Structures are given as C-alpha cells and as structure tokens.
Amino acid sequence: MEDFVADTARSHTAPPDWQAWQDSWDRQQEWYMPDREERFRVMLDMLEALAGTAPRILDLACGTGSITDRVFKRFPESTSTGVDLDPALLTIARGHFAGDPRVTFVTADLKSPDWHTTLPHGSYDAILTATALHWLPSEELAVLYGQLAPLLRPGGVFMNADHMPDPATPRINAAERAHRHAGMDRAKAAGALDWREWWELAAADPELAEPTKARFEIYGEHADGDTPPASWHTATLLGAGFAEARTVWRSPSDGLVLGLK
C-alpha cells in the first residue's frame, strides 16, 4: 500500500501510471473477494469452450476493464467493447488500454432503455460481467437481462459473476461471512486498501479528481441494489430468451451464472 500511495503522490509531470491504478483496483477488489481470479479463470474457460479463442466480447459494467484485460492476455485475437457509466473507472480503463485497437469504451447508463444503441456492434459472441450488476434492483436487472439475448449471436454466451448468497441457509451464510471478514481484517492490518480508502486516493490524484467527483455525483456512496440467489438469475435468464442457463462456478457467497442463447 505504501508504494502505491507514494506513487500517486508524486509529481504528475510524467504520464499517469494507469497500470498502477489498474493493479491497485484489482488488489482492492481481491480484499473483498480472495477467490476473484478463480471466478475469472472459470469464466474464461467457459468463454473458450463456447465462443472460441477470438471472441468479440461485450464487457458489461466494465469498470477499469478487468475482464477485458484478462481476456486479451489469454486470447490475444479477441476484441472488446467496454460499457460503463463511471467516469473515474472509465478514465483508468481508457488510459490503461490507450492505443489498443482491439477495445472500444462506451459511456452508457444500463438503466436507460436505449443504452445498447450506443454500441459499435449489433452482435457479440459473449457478454461478460463481474461484481457489478448487484448495483441494480432485481426489477431493473430483469429488464437488463431481457435486453441481452438480442445482442448475442445464436449460440452466444452471457456470464455474470456476482454476489449470490442462498437465503435458505442463514446459519451457513453467517458462518461463512464471519470467516471471510476475519480474513479481511487480517489483510487490512497488513495494509490492504478498502473501497473507501481507494476512492480517497483517486480523489486526491490530479488525473482522477474530477472524474471521481463526477462519479460520486452519479452514484453516491453506493447504490441500493439486490443480491438474489443464483436460482433467480437462471430463471430470469431463461425467461429472457436464453435457451439454457445454470451456475458454472460458485463460492459460499458468490456465483457465476451462464446463459446460452
């Protein structure tokens, strides 16, 4: 943490170190989800199985482009459209991928009924998202799911990795949460940045101060979304026009749901 804080405090006469910001975002997210890379690995395995090694992907609610970054490293011939509304995270994404012709970033509000009209392509091999759509209430997420199948080619795949606790097992959920938070406390004591601290650093950085201010004007501290169970996601995807849908990975608190057109 000290090295990153020192880097962000240095003079900005040199170009911003977008790789450092990308890495710091990943570390902050991993504090909450130590198994984050495991869900990405399964996501990319299923992407290869169903869409090959040169897919055109839609990185939905892309943030800093974490999914696109991993897709490009594993499948260099792939292309990506990243969609988000967050001006700060999109600033990092655009900086990190500057000059890479494989990726296009689009600013769009997924709550808008015509957000998909801003996309550069009418059809994608895969739509991927992780730890983002829980910002939407389930009613709005169901509407969004209904907009996704038409964006996929026949046989295209949608995957969402997110918080999907099982409400039928409250004691198991409580024990898992206590165990996970004990690990988070140990990592915090060792210097891990949490969400609030990461955004404080972004707000203090000359390149990100204005986008961060704009971001909090849009979202506030956090949106009041939902975390329905995986069964809700699969049923909703089937109702939205997907031919098949099921969980392909899960942890005690999170899941990766896949819908196949």
Salt bridges, closest charged atoms under 4 A:
ASP7 OD1 - ARG10 NH1 2.24
ASP26 OD1 - ARG36 NH1 2.92
ASP26 OD2 - ARG70 NH2 3.16
ASP35 OD1 - ARG39 NH2 2.41
GLU37 OE2 - ARG70 NH2 2.58
GLU38 OE2 - ARG41 NH2 2.88
ASP45 OD2 - ARG41 NH1 2.68
ASP45 OD1 - ARG74 NH2 2.75
GLU48 OE1 - ARG74 NH2 2.83
ASP69 OD2 - LYS73 NZ 3.09
ASP69 OD1 - HIS96 NE2 3.31
ASP86 OD2 - ARG215 NE 2.96
ASP100 OD2 - ARG102 NH2 2.77
ASP125 OD1 - ARG153 NE 2.61
GLU140 OE1 - LYS111 NZ 3.80
ASP162 OD1 - HIS134 ND1 2.80
GLU176 OE2 - ARG180 NE 2.76
GLU197 OE2 - LYS188 NZ 2.93
GLU200 OE2 - ARG196 NH1 2.72
ASP205 OD2 - HIS12 NE2 3.09
ASP254 OD2 - ARG39 NH1 2.69
ASP254 OD1 - HIS163 ND1 3.21
